[in-house]
């Protein structure tokens, strides 16, 4: 099995394969969250998704996973660990971990699958360095969604399906944890997204190809796409000291 970041090569993943990966990963998180003893993954990111020869997704590296809250507790208080760009903002700020923290991270990965960009890219300027900050304004607008879609797809994706996926990502990335959908709902929504059987049918389904002049890029080796390289993950910087909440 190989990591999601090692599967691209010269041929980018098709829309149908990206949705297959998203569904497989969502199914894995849903299983963990709804187990008899809940497990919170805590470091969900694209490089922790392994794919077999048929592009079936499996979660790997459970080193930072934590048991979910029990009894009347609503969260687990823990040291902030994870990968910048994927960790939920409330977790980074307070150290309070819930299953909804994983939902936020899933939203980031889904956004990577849609855009072909990395969660954090220091080679870009300004707001474009942070994928979530850059993409959020476009996710809920059908007319502007094409601006964040991966140009390597060359318009070969269903307009309705892309909008459904983008809307789902926006819900997962809500800054209010309680407003994020549970992973069971995320999985159900992804399974409802129509995947075209042929590229020809897709190109005739109302999706217009829009030429967007590309911004200057470095060579693939210097500025890799999330679809074909392994990112280097690193712990988040220590959070500021705050009163412990039990």
N, C-alpha and C positions, 0 to 999 in steps of 0.2 A: 504494500500500500504506500501511496505517496501523499504528501501534503497538498492541499488545495493550491498553495503557492508554487508548486512544481509542475502543474499540469498544463500550462498554457502553451509554451513553445511558440513556434511560428504561427500556429493556428489557434486563435482565441476560442474560448469556450462559447458554444452556441447558447441562445436564449433557453432552449429546452434543458440543456445540461446545467445551466446556472440555477434554474428552478428546481431541478432534481437534487442538486447539492443543498439548496436552501431547505427543501422539504426534509431531506435526510437529517440535516443538522437540527432542524426544529423538532423532529421526532425524538432525537436523542435528548435534547433539553427537556422536552415535555415528559419523557420517561423519568428523568432524574427528579423533576419538580413534583411529580405525582406518585413517586414511590412511597411505600409505607413509611419509610424514614427518609424524609425529603433531603435531597442533596442540591446544594447551590454550587455551580461550576466555578464561579468567581473570575475565571480568566478566559472566557470564551472569545476566540478570535480566529481569523481565517487560517492562520498557520497551525492551529490545533485541530483542524478538520482534515482527516485522512480519507483518501479516496481509493477504491479498488479499481480494477480494470474496467468495471462497468459503471464507474463514477458513483458508486454507492458511498454515502458519507458516514464516517464513524468518528466519534469524538475521541481525542487522545489527551494525554498529559493531565491527569487529575491531581497534580501536585498541590494546587492551591484550593481544591474543592473543600467545602465546609458543609457540615450537617446543618440543615435548616432549623429555624426556631421551633421550639416545642412548647406545649402547654399554652398559656395565654400570652406568650411573648410574640411580638410582631416582627422582630429582627434579631440578627446576631451581631454583636459588637465585636469587631476584630481589627487587627492592624490592616491598614490599607495596602493591598498588594494587587498587582495586575499589570496591564499594559496600557500606556498612555494612548488615548484616542478611542479606547474601547470601554473603559471603566465608567460606570454611571456617575453623574455629577454629585448626587447626594451621598453616594458611598465614599467618593474621594473627599468630600467635605466633612463627613461625620464619622466614617467608619462603620455605619449601620448597613448591614448586608441583608438583602432579601432576594427572593426569586426574581423580583422585578428588576434587580440589578443585572441579572443575566438577560432579561428581555431587552434592556437597553443595549447591551453588547451585541445581541443578535441583530438589532436594528442597524448597528454600524456595519456588521458583516453583510447584511442584505443590501445596504447602500453600496458597499464595495462591489458586490456582484452586479448591481445595476450600472454603476459608473465606470468600473474598471480601474478605479483609483484606490490608493492606499488610505487608511484611516488618518495617517499623519504623513505628510510629504514636505520635508524641509526644502526641497528643490523648487517649490512653487512660492509665489509671492503673496503676501498679505493673508486675507481670509482663506484663500485656496489651500493653504497649508493644512488646515483642519477640515477634513471631509464633511463632517456634520454641519459645521458653521457655514460652509460654502453651499452645500446642497439643500439645506432645509427650506430656504425661501422658494425653491422650485418644486418641491415634492407634492404640494397640494394644488398645483396649477397645471391642468392638462395642456395648456398652450405653451407652457415654458418647460415642461418636463424633459423635452428632447435635449435641453442644454446640459443636463447632467447624465444622460445615457451614454454608455460606452460607444465611442465612434467606431470601434472595431466590430461592433455588431452590424454596422452599415445599414441601419434601419430595419434589420431583419428581426423584428419582435412585434408581438401584437400590442397595439396601442392600448386596448382595454386592460390587458394583462399587466402591462408595464405600469399603468396608472394604479391598478389595484395593489401591486407590489410596492410602489412608491408611497401610497397612502398608508399601507401597513407599516412601512419603515418609519414614517412620520409618527404614527401612534406609538411604536416601540421606543422612539426617541423623545417622547414627552418628558419634560423636566419634572413633572409630578408623577412619582412612581405609581400611585394608585390609579392613574389614568391609563397606564400602559396595559395592554391586553395580556392575559395569561398565555403561556406557551401552547396550551390546547387550542385556544382561539387563533393564535398565529398559524399553527399547523393546519387548522381547518381552512383558513383563508388562502394559504398557499396552495392547498390541494384543489381549491376552486378555480384557481387561475388557469385559463385555457392556454394550452401549449399547442402552437400550430403544428400540423403534421408535415408540412413542407414549407420551405422558404418562399416558394412562389405564391402559395395561398396567403401567406402572411403579408407579402408585399402588396397584395391586392385587397387587403381587408380594411383599407382606410388609413393605413399608416403611411404618411408622406415622408419621403426622404428629404431631409433638410441639410444643406451643405453649410457647415460651420467652419470657418477658417481656423485651422489648428494653431494653437499658440506654439512658439518655438519650443522644441523638445531636444533633450539630449539623446544620445544613442540609447537603445534598449538596455545595454549593459550598465549605463550610468543612471538611467531613470526608469527602473523596472516597473512593470504593471503588476498589480496585485494578483493577476491571473497566472504569472509565470515565475515568480521568485519567492524565496523564503525571507520574511521579514525578521529582523532581530528584535526580540521582545526584551523588555527590561522592566524592573519594578518601578512603581510610581514613587515619586519623591515623598518623604515622610510628611504626613499632614500636620497642621499646626496643633499644638496641644489644646485640648478642650476638656471640660469636665466630663468624667465618665458617666454614661447613662446606663443604668441597669434595667 
